[in-house]
Amino acid sequence: MDQLRSTLIRLAYAVMLLLAVLVLNFSMLHLAPGDVVDTIAQSMGGADETVLNQIRADYGLDQPFLVQLGRYVLRVLQFDLGYSFFYNQPVTSLILERLPATLLLVLSAQILALVVGVVLGVFSARRPNGILSHFVTFFALFGYSAPVFWTGILLLIAFSLKIQWFPVAGMQDVTVEGGFFAHALDIARHLVLPMVTLASIFLALYSRLARATMMEVLGSDYVRTAKAKGLTMRDVVYKHALKNALAPVITLAGLQFSAVVSGAVLVETVFSWPGLGTLAFQSIIARDTPTILGILFFSALVVIVGNILTDLALRLVDPRIGGRR
């Protein structure tokens, strides 16, 4: 019963947070300099004052701010994100069309960073003064300090232009023939460089944190007791210490999920990955307000869902967390 109550409270907080994000995003874009109607008129090749007033009336831009805000929130509650000025189609359709590509990139990068980061952290913690431990420290400093777009450009030059192992841009090659596995392999080849680029900075964080927490856990009393009972180092690490060392890493992964989503914007732009990041970049240039608001809403939704899943993962790793207050 307590578990259900806690879940319902989290869902209520998530709904309130989404509403706050809606209001804040709409207000910030409304206060931004410039007129959306002028942008629409420019795309039409120009318009007189009568046409401009008609455009404002058609899109409800002639109404007071609070009226526009109220109408927007009501539309979103009805799963209507508006109509794109630039793409001339519903924003919901645009986002749903690009969302799978972004989720594939973000989730694969997060999983890669977590798995490789934890493995490197655990192995380096077993020998704190070894070569691998020093490599993890150096790699963490390099990965965290290097801008993600710079890393992406370097990988493009090295593995797409020089060695030509991977495609330069896009998500798939339209000339590829074959069934499901041929297309899946083609998408996987296009995914490698963007995934590694996005995962690089977070892999550095996770490996460093996993190393620090594992070293702390290996020095605790219950680990020394397990060693005194004659357990092998492998059993001590993977059956006793790893579970407790994973909790801080999973917590950090949840907190960094928003950074992964925002980092996807730069990565998708560098690699021309057809996801929400590329859509956001193009919409900002075109000043397509409904599309920008829709992308911000979906990004907030993905981050909130990611944090809820992180909380569930923590409870699976350590069931005691669910009972804490």
Order of alpha helices (4+ residues) and beta strands (2+ residues): alpha-alpha-alpha-alpha-alpha-alpha-alpha-alpha-alpha-alpha-alpha-alpha-alpha
